């Protein structure tokens, strides 16, 4: 009678399988951390874009804060005296 086939490196295959499962777990953790940080960066980018558009809008109208005239008059005196007008 023939002996049943025994793969002598079965333990090596089992160990390799364990290493693969560990690597998959590490990869899943790293992917989750990456996704979290990508969401943070996207949120910050959106906040910065909103802030910059709000700033650009406020730059269009100097009287928006009510201080445009008080700044404009002294500057026009300074600039006109030096030929910058």
Long-range contacts (C-beta under 8 A, 24 or more apart in sequence): none
